[in-house]
Amino acid sequence: MKRILLLILLATAISIAVACSNQSSPGREDIDQAREAYSKGFYLEAEKDYERYLQVEPQGEFRKEAWDRLSEISVTIKGDYDRAVVLLEAMYLELSANNDEAWQIMFQLGEIFEELGNQQKAIESFEKCYIHAADSPDNMYKTQLRMARLYRSMGNYDLVTITLEGCAASDIDSEYKARCLYELAQSYTFISSWNQAKRPLEMLFELENVSEEIKAMAVFLLADIYENERDYAKTRELLESILTTYPNPKVVESRLASLQHAPPPPDVPVPPVVNK
């Protein structure tokens, strides 16, 4: 009985000591105040407390939380992208040893540079994402897809093709492969390379375990290609096949309605007009 009582007293003493230690840490009050202010929507007050916590707790256990909140406030609350860049770059210097955290920081930084119109800096950020995504197929896929879209916005379709072909050939699941192939086909249509766009779509249709949504989107894109080739019968057939699976059926219905007024293909003779 005495032994049990001693153990209870010891455990209580340890709990009290830990609590006192936590409360006596230099930034404990700052992080608590920051959390409370943030939860109530007092973002500027929270920002000051998070900044103070980072200053007084150089090895603090809540530093990542403070960095995350500060960058979030800069982007979503204040719209201060320049400040967000400074915060994320400092955060990267501190947390880059952890690949997953480093990838998230660089990915967000790339998005912000895109928002600022600094495409070169965005590319540099996403290239660093490649380094930190080496052991994560999921992060690698997201990086490749984002870079391909950035290259496409820059008009560099050679790099778009290289990036998306690499994405489709990498060790990722079928859904990711399908999305890379869809983006590749779509990119070809943007530069009117209709025949080249067909091949990625054919590869997509051969994949197993692909969602109905991405397959329907691929069929819709293939219908675009056949309509451009003025093969309206095939276009209609493809559109009708996705009336119940395409994310927005109204769009499919509208396309089908417009086909009723489509001109005949050039190889179909137009019957002569007979004057009565």
C-alpha positions in Angstrom: 0.0 0.0 0.0 2.8 2.4 0.9 4.6 1.6 -2.4 1.4 2.5 -4.4 1.0 5.7 -2.4 4.7 6.6 -3.1 4.2 6.0 -6.8 1.1 8.2 -6.9 3.0 11.0 -5.1 6.0 10.6 -7.4 3.8 10.8 -10.5 2.0 13.8 -9.2 5.3 15.6 -8.4 6.6 14.8 -11.9 3.3 16.2 -13.5 3.6 19.4 -11.5 7.3 19.8 -12.4 6.6 19.3 -16.1 3.7 21.8 -16.0 5.8 24.3 -14.2 8.6 23.8 -16.7 6.3 24.3 -19.6 4.7 27.4 -18.1 8.2 28.8 -17.3 9.5 28.4 -20.8 10.2 31.9 -22.3 7.7 31.7 -25.1 4.9 29.6 -23.5 2.8 32.7 -22.8 3.4 34.0 -26.3 2.3 30.8 -28.1 -0.8 30.5 -25.9 -1.8 34.1 -26.5 -1.1 33.6 -30.3 -3.4 30.6 -30.4 -6.2 32.3 -28.5 -6.0 35.4 -30.7 -5.9 33.4 -33.9 -9.0 31.3 -32.8 -10.9 34.5 -32.2 -9.9 36.0 -35.5 -7.6 38.6 -34.0 -5.0 37.9 -36.7 -2.7 40.9 -36.2 -2.4 40.2 -32.5 -1.7 36.6 -33.2 0.9 37.6 -35.7 2.8 39.7 -33.1 2.7 36.8 -30.6 3.9 34.2 -33.1 6.7 36.5 -34.1 7.7 37.0 -30.4 7.6 33.3 -29.9 10.1 32.7 -32.7 12.4 35.3 -31.2 12.4 34.0 -27.7 12.2 30.2 -28.5 15.1 29.5 -31.0 14.6 25.7 -30.2 11.0 25.8 -29.4 8.8 22.8 -30.1 6.0 25.0 -31.7 8.2 26.8 -34.2 6.7 25.1 -37.2 3.2 26.1 -36.1 4.4 29.7 -35.7 5.9 29.8 -39.1 2.9 28.2 -40.7 0.5 30.7 -39.1 2.6 33.7 -40.0 2.8 32.7 -43.6 -0.9 31.9 -43.7 -1.8 35.3 -42.2 0.5 37.0 -44.7 -1.1 35.3 -47.7 -4.8 34.7 -46.8 -5.5 37.6 -44.4 -3.2 40.4 -45.5 -2.4 39.5 -49.1 1.2 40.4 -48.5 3.0 38.0 -50.8 6.3 39.7 -50.5 6.3 39.2 -46.8 5.2 35.6 -47.3 8.2 35.0 -49.5 10.6 36.2 -46.8 8.8 34.0 -44.2 8.9 30.9 -46.3 12.5 31.3 -47.3 13.5 31.7 -43.6 11.3 28.7 -42.7 13.0 26.6 -45.4 16.4 27.4 -44.0 15.3 26.1 -40.6 13.3 23.0 -41.7 14.9 21.9 -44.9 16.4 18.8 -43.2 12.9 17.2 -43.3 12.1 16.4 -46.9 8.3 16.4 -46.5 8.2 19.8 -44.7 10.8 21.2 -47.1 8.7 20.1 -50.1 5.6 21.7 -48.7 7.5 25.0 -48.1 9.0 25.1 -51.6 5.7 24.2 -53.2 3.9 27.0 -51.5 6.8 29.3 -52.3 6.5 28.4 -56.0 2.8 29.1 -55.9 3.4 32.5 -54.4 6.0 33.4 -57.0 3.6 32.4 -59.7 1.0 34.7 -58.1 3.6 37.5 -58.1 4.3 36.8 -61.8 7.9 35.8 -61.2 7.9 32.6 -63.3 11.7 32.1 -63.0 11.6 32.1 -59.2 8.6 29.8 -59.3 10.5 27.3 -61.5 13.5 27.5 -59.1 11.2 26.7 -56.2 9.5 23.8 -58.0 12.9 22.4 -59.0 13.9 22.3 -55.3 10.6 20.4 -54.8 12.0 17.7 -57.1 14.9 17.2 -54.7 12.7 16.8 -51.7 10.1 14.6 -53.5 12.6 11.9 -54.4 11.1 9.4 -52.0 7.5 10.5 -52.4 5.7 9.5 -55.6 2.7 11.6 -54.5 4.8 14.7 -54.1 6.7 14.0 -57.3 3.5 13.8 -59.2 2.2 17.0 -57.8 5.5 18.8 -58.6 5.6 17.5 -62.2 2.0 18.5 -62.8 2.4 22.0 -61.4 5.7 22.5 -63.4 4.0 21.3 -66.6 1.2 23.8 -66.2 3.8 26.6 -65.5 5.8 25.7 -68.6 2.5 25.7 -70.6 1.6 29.2 -69.3 5.1 30.3 -70.5 4.5 28.7 -74.0 7.3 26.2 -73.6 5.6 23.1 -74.9 8.8 21.1 -75.3 9.3 21.2 -71.6 5.6 20.5 -71.0 5.9 17.4 -73.1 9.1 16.2 -71.4 7.7 16.8 -67.9 4.3 15.1 -68.5 5.8 12.2 -70.3 8.2 11.7 -67.4 5.2 12.0 -65.0 3.2 9.3 -66.9 6.2 7.0 -67.0 7.1 7.3 -63.3 6.2 4.9 -60.5 2.8 6.4 -59.6 -0.7 4.9 -59.4 -3.0 4.7 -62.4 -5.1 7.7 -61.4 -2.0 10.0 -61.4 -0.8 8.5 -64.7 -4.2 9.2 -66.2 -4.1 12.8 -65.1 -0.6 13.3 -66.5 -1.7 11.8 -69.8 -4.8 13.9 -69.9 -2.8 17.1 -69.3 -0.4 16.0 -72.0 -3.2 15.5 -74.5 -4.9 18.8 -73.5 -1.5 20.6 -74.0 -1.3 19.2 -77.5 -4.8 20.5 -78.3 -3.7 24.0 -77.2 -1.2 24.1 -80.0 -3.6 22.4 -82.5 -1.5 19.2 -82.5 -4.7 17.1 -82.8 -3.1 13.8 -84.0 -0.5 13.9 -81.3 -3.2 14.5 -78.7 -4.8 11.2 -79.5 -1.9 9.0 -78.4 -1.9 10.0 -74.7 -5.7 9.6 -74.6 -5.4 6.1 -76.0 -2.8 5.3 -73.4 -5.1 6.7 -70.7 -8.0 4.4 -71.8 -5.8 1.4 -71.5 -5.1 2.0 -67.8 -7.0 0.1 -65.1 -8.3 1.6 -61.9 -9.0 5.0 -63.3 -11.9 7.1 -62.0 -15.0 7.6 -64.1 -14.4 11.4 -63.9 -11.0 11.4 -65.5 -12.2 8.9 -68.2 -15.2 11.1 -69.0 -13.0 14.2 -69.2 -10.7 12.3 -71.6 -13.6 11.2 -73.8 -14.8 14.8 -73.9 -11.4 15.9 -75.0 -11.3 13.2 -77.6 -14.7 14.4 -78.9 -13.1 17.9 -79.3 -10.4 16.3 -81.5 -13.0 14.5 -83.7 -15.1 17.6 -84.0 -12.0 19.5 -85.1 -11.6 16.8 -87.8 -15.2 17.3 -88.7 -16.1 13.8 -87.9 -19.4 14.7 -86.3 -20.8 11.2 -86.1 -17.9 10.1 -83.9 -18.1 13.3 -81.9 -21.8 12.7 -81.2 -21.1 9.0 -80.3 -18.4 10.0 -77.8 -20.5 12.8 -76.2 -23.5 10.5 -75.8 -21.3 7.9 -74.0 -20.5 10.4 -71.1 -23.9 12.0 -70.6 -24.2 10.4 -67.2 -20.5 10.4 -66.1 -19.2 13.8 -67.2 -18.8 16.2 -64.1 -21.1 18.7 -65.8 -23.8 17.0 -68.0 -25.3 20.3 -69.1 -22.1 21.0 -71.0 -22.4 17.7 -72.8 -26.0 18.4 -73.6 -25.1 21.8 -75.0 -22.4 20.4 -77.2 -24.8 17.7 -78.6 -27.4 20.4 -79.3 -24.8 22.5 -81.2 -23.9 19.5 -83.4 -27.3 19.5 -84.9 -26.3 22.7 -86.7 -22.8 21.5 -87.6 -21.8 21.8 -91.3 -21.2 18.6 -93.3 -17.6 17.4 -93.5 -15.7 18.5 -96.6 -15.7 15.1 -98.2 -19.5 14.8 -98.1 -21.1 16.4 -101.2 -23.7 19.0 -100.6 -26.9 18.3 -102.6 -27.6 20.9 -105.3 -30.4 23.3 -104.6 -33.3 22.8 -107.0 -35.3 25.9 -107.8 -39.0 25.2 -108.0 
